[in-house]
């Protein structure tokens, strides 16, 4: 009953959104599942050409940055663009270097038929594919489209918000942990009415089936497939002042097949948090659950010069990972000697909140952000003790961040950002008090 009460505000918000009446904004918001939007800064500067076969567009961006950490090694903080070395407290990085090609084929009457995307990421650490997917649009009802390939999974808002558009330099700890690299290999079925007279053009329903480990792994390591679904609304006007609201409800049903007879689960027994050991031979082939549920909204009010925006998202569920990390492993976990390691299942929750405000012009923007991620809701504080089987993977983090963005022109923006995580005080070595893991980032983003 308490859990239902905690989620009631989100359910009421979604219900209100479903009942609201308004006009649809042309701005898709820069989500990874969207096609290039020509109304945005990046879309307007996209290079394109038309052939007899269709339209081809090219776009890209790069993000050189300089960072200073509060201490050498950044207190183990890996969520601001990767791990700092044990003797490193400042660094230059090319965080992302993206190049994207979009191809669209139109029918004889000008309707989109087939869409293809290829995008790669090049940094000082190597070159990797980020998107490689195709999409087919049916035209009997103009209701559905189908996508297949390497693409973003339809879960949450921050996970789907492209790094080209996102104001904070990185996604939050929760987003990075639960859905690493955002992309995976699979298939997606989508409902999104396209006819001008449709009463449901504002609504999108996406359901996908994926390998599960994302691009953090080299290949599928079990036969279990993850099913990811999202129901979302485009921005719709909800007030005479021009306020616009969009929202989404997400679910993730997946898991990892155990290859070991040992499995562990975080529980509470007689009011005491424990890590429950199960050594049954029947555990081999059993699935450790990855079940996430989330709700998000984005609310924006126009000003004379710019807008004020609020964003929030709450996610809860079960996560199966390892003893030392709550992040989904890219490969099945093994020890240094090659022995199979046991899986750990924990209940978790987390959320983030954004406040964004233009400062007298759309070229100047200030951002405040707070997020938390609690990888184990069954234990807290000094109960998180290695003697009881707990590790650093069970520690809650609250992160406060803020910054300023200067949009120099449609091809360049400067980001000044500071972020400070606060860990709960536990009995785990290094986390008896708050770690010195704050990071300042100065980023430039060039795009075309």
C-alpha positions in Angstrom: 0.0 0.0 0.0 2.8 2.4 0.8 4.4 1.7 -2.6 1.1 2.5 -4.3 0.9 5.8 -2.4 4.4 6.8 -3.4 3.6 6.2 -7.1 0.2 7.9 -7.0 1.4 11.4 -8.0 2.9 9.9 -11.2 -0.2 8.0 -12.0 -2.4 11.1 -11.5 0.0 13.1 -13.8 -0.3 10.5 -16.6 -4.1 10.4 -16.2 -4.3 14.2 -16.4 -2.1 14.2 -19.5 -4.4 11.6 -21.2 -7.3 13.9 -20.6 -5.6 17.1 -21.7 -6.5 18.7 -25.1 -4.0 20.8 -27.0 -1.8 21.2 -30.0 1.3 19.1 -30.8 4.7 20.7 -30.8 6.8 19.9 -33.9 9.8 19.5 -31.7 10.4 15.8 -31.0 12.9 16.6 -28.2 15.9 14.9 -29.8 15.2 11.3 -28.6 17.4 8.5 -30.0 14.4 6.7 -31.4 13.4 9.7 -33.5 14.4 10.6 -37.0 16.4 13.8 -37.5 14.2 16.8 -36.6 14.8 19.7 -39.0 13.3 22.2 -36.5 16.2 21.9 -34.1 19.6 23.6 -34.1 21.3 20.5 -35.4 18.6 19.6 -37.8 18.6 23.0 -39.4 22.4 22.7 -40.1 22.2 19.2 -41.5 23.8 18.6 -44.9 21.4 16.9 -47.3 21.0 16.0 -50.9 18.1 14.4 -53.0 18.5 11.7 -55.5 16.0 9.7 -57.6 16.2 7.0 -55.0 15.5 9.2 -52.0 17.0 11.8 -49.6 20.3 11.5 -47.9 21.4 13.6 -44.9 24.6 13.9 -43.0 25.1 15.3 -39.5 27.6 15.1 -36.7 29.0 16.6 -33.6 32.1 16.3 -31.4 32.6 17.1 -27.7 36.1 18.0 -26.6 36.2 18.7 -22.9 38.5 19.4 -19.9 37.7 18.0 -16.4 38.9 18.5 -12.9 38.1 16.1 -10.2 37.9 16.7 -6.4 40.6 14.1 -5.8 43.0 11.8 -7.7 41.0 8.9 -9.0 37.8 11.0 -8.4 36.9 8.8 -5.5 36.0 5.9 -7.9 33.5 8.1 -9.8 33.1 6.6 -13.3 29.9 8.4 -14.2 31.4 11.6 -15.7 32.9 10.2 -18.9 34.7 7.2 -17.6 37.2 6.2 -14.9 39.9 8.6 -13.7 43.3 6.9 -13.2 44.5 6.5 -9.6 46.9 9.4 -10.1 44.7 11.6 -12.2 42.6 14.5 -11.1 42.4 16.4 -14.4 42.2 15.5 -18.0 41.4 16.4 -21.6 39.0 14.1 -23.4 37.2 13.8 -26.7 34.0 12.6 -25.0 32.1 11.9 -28.2 32.8 12.3 -31.9 29.7 11.3 -33.9 29.0 11.1 -37.6 25.6 10.1 -38.8 24.1 9.4 -42.2 20.3 9.2 -42.7 18.6 7.9 -45.8 14.8 8.2 -46.5 12.9 6.7 -49.4 9.5 8.3 -50.3 6.6 6.7 -52.1 5.3 8.2 -55.3 2.8 10.3 -53.4 5.5 11.7 -51.1 5.0 9.5 -48.0 7.9 8.1 -46.1 8.4 4.4 -46.9 11.9 3.3 -45.7 14.3 5.0 -43.3 17.9 4.0 -42.6 20.4 5.3 -40.1 24.1 4.7 -39.7 26.1 6.5 -36.9 29.5 5.8 -35.5 31.4 7.3 -32.6 35.1 8.1 -32.8 37.3 9.2 -29.8 40.9 8.9 -28.7 39.9 5.5 -27.3 38.7 4.0 -30.6 35.8 3.9 -33.1 32.5 2.1 -32.4 29.1 1.8 -34.1 26.3 3.6 -32.2 23.3 3.3 -34.5 22.8 0.9 -37.4 19.1 0.4 -38.0 16.4 0.5 -40.6 12.7 1.4 -40.4 9.7 0.5 -42.6 6.4 2.4 -42.6 3.2 0.7 -43.5 0.7 2.8 -45.5 -2.6 0.9 -45.4 -3.5 2.5 -42.1 -0.6 4.9 -41.5 -0.4 3.7 -37.9 2.6 1.5 -37.6 6.3 1.3 -38.3 8.9 -1.5 -37.7 12.6 -1.0 -36.8 15.4 -3.6 -36.7 19.2 -3.4 -36.0 21.4 -1.7 -33.5 19.3 1.0 -31.9 18.2 2.6 -28.7 15.9 0.7 -26.4 12.5 2.5 -25.8 12.9 3.0 -22.1 12.7 6.3 -20.1 13.4 9.9 -21.1 16.9 10.6 -20.0 18.2 7.3 -21.5 16.6 8.2 -24.8 17.6 11.9 -24.9 20.5 12.3 -27.3 23.8 13.6 -25.9 23.7 16.2 -28.7 20.6 17.8 -27.0 21.0 16.8 -23.3 22.0 19.8 -21.2 23.9 17.8 -18.5 27.2 16.4 -19.9 26.2 12.8 -18.9 23.2 10.8 -18.0 22.6 10.2 -14.3 24.1 7.3 -12.4 20.8 5.4 -12.5 20.4 5.7 -16.2 24.0 4.7 -16.9 23.8 1.7 -14.6 20.5 0.2 -15.7 20.7 0.8 -19.4 24.3 1.0 -20.3 25.2 2.4 -23.8 21.5 2.9 -24.4 21.6 0.8 -27.6 21.1 -2.9 -28.2 20.5 -5.3 -31.1 16.9 -6.2 -31.7 13.6 -5.4 -33.3 10.9 -2.8 -32.4 7.3 -2.5 -33.3 5.7 1.0 -33.0 2.2 2.5 -33.1 2.3 6.2 -34.0 -0.6 7.6 -36.2 0.7 9.8 -39.0 -2.5 11.0 -40.8 -3.1 14.7 -40.3 -6.7 14.2 -39.2 -5.9 11.5 -36.6 -6.9 12.3 -33.0 -3.9 10.3 -31.7 -1.0 11.8 -33.5 0.3 12.8 -30.1 0.6 9.2 -28.9 3.4 6.7 -29.4 3.6 3.1 -28.3 6.9 1.3 -28.8 7.6 -2.4 -28.0 11.0 -4.0 -28.6 12.8 -7.3 -28.2 16.5 -7.2 -27.6 19.5 -9.4 -26.7 19.7 -7.6 -23.3 23.3 -6.8 -22.5 23.5 -3.9 -24.9 26.6 -2.8 -26.7 28.8 -3.4 -23.6 29.1 -7.0 -24.6 30.6 -8.5 -27.8 27.7 -11.0 -28.3 24.6 -12.5 -26.7 25.7 -14.8 -23.9 22.3 -16.5 -23.2 19.1 -17.1 -25.1 17.0 -14.9 -22.8 15.6 -11.9 -24.7 14.5 -8.7 -23.0 11.1 -7.0 -23.8 11.1 -3.2 -23.5 8.0 -1.1 -23.9 7.1 2.6 -23.7 3.9 4.6 -24.0 4.6 8.3 -24.5 3.1 11.6 -25.5 4.5 14.4 -27.6 4.5 17.8 -26.1 0.9 19.2 -25.9 -0.4 22.6 -24.9 -2.1 22.4 -21.5 -2.6 26.1 -20.6 -3.5 29.5 -22.1 0.0 30.7 -21.2 1.4 28.1 -23.7 2.7 25.6 -21.2 3.4 22.2 -22.8 3.5 18.8 -21.2 4.9 15.5 -22.4 5.1 12.2 -20.5 6.1 8.6 -20.7 5.5 5.2 -19.0 8.2 2.6 -19.4 8.7 -1.1 -18.6 11.6 -3.5 -19.0 11.1 -7.3 -18.7 14.4 -9.0 -19.0 16.9 -11.1 -17.1 20.2 -13.0 -17.1 20.4 -16.8 -17.3 22.4 -18.2 -14.4 25.3 -20.5 -15.4 26.2 -21.1 -11.8 24.4 -23.1 -9.0 25.0 -20.1 -6.7 22.6 -17.2 -6.7 22.1 -14.4 -4.1 19.1 -12.2 -3.4 18.9 -9.0 -1.2 16.1 -9.5 1.3 14.8 -8.4 4.7 14.3 -11.2 7.3 12.9 -10.4 10.7 13.5 -6.7 10.1 17.2 -7.3 9.3 18.7 -6.8 5.8 20.5 -9.9 4.5 22.1 -11.2 1.3 20.3 -14.6 0.9 22.4 -17.4 -0.5 20.8 -20.1 -2.7 23.1 -23.0 -3.8 20.5 -25.2 -5.4 21.7 -27.1 -8.5 18.3 -26.0 -10.1 19.7 -22.5 -10.3 21.7 -23.4 -13.4 19.5 -22.2 -16.2 17.3 -20.1 -13.9 16.7 -16.5 -14.9 17.8 -13.6 -12.6 15.2 -10.9 -13.1 15.8 -7.4 -14.6 12.4 -5.8 -14.2 12.1 -2.0 -14.4 9.1 0.3 -14.3 9.3 4.0 -14.8 7.3 7.2 -15.3 8.5 10.6 -16.5 7.3 14.0 -17.5 8.6 17.2 -19.1 6.8 20.5 -18.4 7.8 23.7 -20.2 6.4 27.3 -20.0 7.4 29.9 -22.6 8.9 33.2 -21.5 9.4 36.3 -23.6 12.8 35.1 -24.5 13.1 31.4 -24.0 11.4 29.0 -21.6 11.3 27.5 -18.1 11.3 23.7 -18.0 10.9 21.0 -15.4 11.7 17.3 -15.9 11.4 14.3 -13.6 11.6 10.6 -13.8 11.2 7.8 -11.3 12.2 4.2 -11.9 12.0 1.2 -9.6 12.2 -2.6 -9.9 14.6 -5.6 -9.7 18.1 -5.7 -11.1 20.3 -8.7 -11.4 24.1 -8.1 -11.7 27.1 -9.2 -9.6 28.5 -8.9 -6.1 30.6 -5.8 -6.8 28.4 -4.0 -9.3 24.7 -3.4 -9.9 25.3 -2.7 -13.6 24.2 -5.3 -16.1 27.4 -7.2 -17.2 28.3 -7.0 -20.8 29.6 -10.6 -20.7 28.7 -13.4 -18.3 30.8 -12.7 -15.1 33.8 -14.9 -14.4 36.7 -14.7 -12.0 40.3 -13.9 -12.9 40.8 -17.7 -13.2 37.8 -18.1 -15.4 35.4 -19.6 -12.8 31.7 -18.7 -13.2 30.6 -16.1 -10.7 27.2 -16.0 -9.0 24.4 -13.5 -9.9 23.0 -11.1 -7.4 19.4 -9.8 -7.5 18.5 -6.5 -5.7 15.4 -4.3 -5.6 16.2 -0.7 -6.5 14.8 2.7 -7.1 16.0 6.1 -8.3 14.8 9.4 -9.7 16.1 12.6 -11.2 14.8 16.2 -11.3 15.8 18.9 -13.7 15.1 22.7 -13.6 16.1 24.6 -16.8 15.8 28.3 -17.3 16.8 30.6 -20.2 18.4 33.9 -19.0 16.8 36.6 -21.1 17.8 34.8 -24.3 17.7 31.3 -25.9 21.5 31.7 -26.1 22.0 31.5 -22.3 20.6 28.8 -20.1 21.1 27.7 -16.5 20.4 24.1 -15.3 20.0 22.6 -11.8 19.7 18.8 -11.4 19.3 16.4 -8.5 19.2 12.6 -8.8 19.4 9.6 -6.6 20.1 5.9 -7.3 19.6 3.3 -4.5 20.8 -0.1 -5.9 19.5 -2.0 -2.8 16.4 -0.7 -1.1 16.5 -3.5 1.5 19.6 -2.1 3.2 21.1 1.3 4.2 23.7 2.9 6.3 25.9 0.8 8.6 23.8 -2.3 7.7 25.8 -2.3 4.5 28.7 -4.2 5.9 31.0 -6.6 4.0 30.8 -9.0 7.0 27.1 -9.4 6.1 27.7 -9.9 2.4 27.2 -6.4 1.2 29.5 -4.4 -1.0 29.9 -1.0 -2.6 27.3 -2.2 -5.1 24.6 -1.7 -2.4 25.4 1.9 -1.6 22.9 4.7 -2.3 24.2 7.9 -4.1 22.5 11.3 -4.2 24.0 13.6 -6.8 23.7 17.4 -7.1 24.6 19.1 -10.3 24.4 22.5 -11.9 25.7 24.5 -14.8 25.5 27.1 -17.4 25.3 26.7 -21.2 26.1 29.4 -23.8 24.8 28.6 -27.2 27.3 30.6 -29.3 25.4 29.8 -32.5 23.6 26.8 -34.1 27.0 25.1 -34.6 28.6 25.6 -31.2 27.7 25.5 -27.5 29.8 25.8 -24.3 28.9 23.9 -21.2 30.1 24.7 -17.7 29.0 22.0 -15.3 29.8 20.8 -11.7 28.5 17.6 -10.2 28.9 16.3 -6.7 27.7 12.8 -5.6 27.0 12.1 -1.9 27.2 8.5 -0.8 25.5 7.2 2.3 27.8 6.4 5.2 28.4 2.6 5.4 30.8 0.0 6.8 32.3 -0.6 3.4 35.9 0.6 3.1 36.2 3.9 1.4 32.6 4.8 2.1 32.6 5.3 5.8 32.2 9.0 5.0 31.5 10.9 1.8 34.0 10.2 -0.9 35.8 13.1 -2.7 34.3 12.4 -6.1 33.0 15.8 -7.3 33.9 16.6 -11.0 33.9 19.9 -12.9 33.5 19.7 -16.7 34.1 22.4 -19.3 32.8 21.1 -22.6 32.6 22.5 -26.2 30.2 20.9 -28.7 30.6 21.5 -32.4 27.9 20.2 -34.7 26.7 20.4 -38.2 
